[in-house]
Amino acid sequence: MQEPSSQEASHPTILIVEDDPALSKMYATKFASEGFSVEVAHDGAVGLAKTAEVNPKIILLDMMLPKYTGIEFMEQMQQHSNIKQIPIICLTNLTQKPEADRAKELGAKEYLAKAMHTPEEIVEVVRKYLAPPPNVDTQQAESQQG
């Protein structure tokens, strides 16, 4: 039986909050094929509940959602200390600068236009935020060798 920590490390959980069934299925399929454990929510309220329930490593968030908009979702997350640190990648067709600026203020790591990025590119962006921090011992050893 595998321990949850090693399962989590090898299959990080991503929560996809997207109300378009075709897009959510496309992203879920892509992330699953890349070794992720995938959870999907089709509105902001369910997304917030699933965030608290499964504690994903990262969230892919549409901005135009029923129940809570992406901004409202992030505002709600900020009120919960146990989930507010989870990285969020906003993936949307709503590309107005004030919306993007507000999302970044609320902690979004990226604000990406759906039409401008392939699923493969989205996976790479997500991986960038899941990469482990550099090993301090390795950095010190490298600096001492130089």
Secondary structure as UniProt FT lines:
FT   HELIX           4..10
FT   STRAND          13..17
FT   HELIX           21..33
FT   TURN            34..35
FT   STRAND          37..41
FT   HELIX           44..54
FT   STRAND          58..61
FT   HELIX           70..78
FT   TURN            81..85
FT   STRAND          88..92
FT   HELIX           97..105
FT   TURN            106..107
FT   STRAND          108..113
FT   HELIX           114..116
FT   HELIX           119..130
FT   HELIX           136..145
//
